[in-house]
Amino acid sequence: MNDLTNLKKTLGKNQKDIDFTRLLYLVMIKVGGYNQLMDLSLSAFGEILKCMEWQNKEENKGSKKIR
């Protein structure tokens, strides 16, 4: 639990708790679970977040073209 607290402090103090929980949940899905999440370095966690943001932007572009 202490690791999660440290991770939250590192990522930013302005995020709401529910958003932070959802973010961790999505990363856990990508990496394969809680243990793998806890084994990630902060730089790896940041890269995963960047990839997830990029993927979301690309999906939004695709849905706009369909309309």
Secondary structure as UniProt FT lines:
FT   HELIX           2..11
FT   HELIX           17..31
FT   HELIX           34..39
FT   HELIX           42..66
//
